[in-house]
């Protein structure tokens, strides 16, 4: 069974369509790559509550807590070798001046025995849903459709 991650997808009304808050994955692997953006998320460990995990991971990756608000459970999407449980929260006034992500230790180059610390997230911003469709890792695009379905339903 694939591992389970959980994340918070913030959304707000845009001028012509909803906007979502997404994060650019940090480190040299993602630099300059297409589809290097993600819903802020992280691994659900053991019996941890997925929503609690999603909130914790948002704070760790963005540097500030996710705002309070009504939570829309968008269910799970599949992202290569993992499942991602996505929770959406309306955040019309949310802003962040600077992303202050936690870091991950990676071996660079692989097999060298040399390790460096890289930020898990190096940027985050509001984008229109049509733009998010082109930026998000492919497996997470279904979360945008689920969000639109809930907002229009």
Beta strands, then each sheet from edge to edge (+ up, - down):
strand 1: 3-12
strand 2: 19-25
strand 3: 37-38
strand 4: 41-43
strand 5: 71-79
strand 6: 82-90
strand 7: 103-107
strand 8: 115-119
strand 9: 121-128
sheet 1: 3+ 2- 1+ 4-
sheet 2: 3+ 2- 1+ 6+ 5-
sheet 3: 3+ 2- 9+
sheet 4: 7+ 8-
end
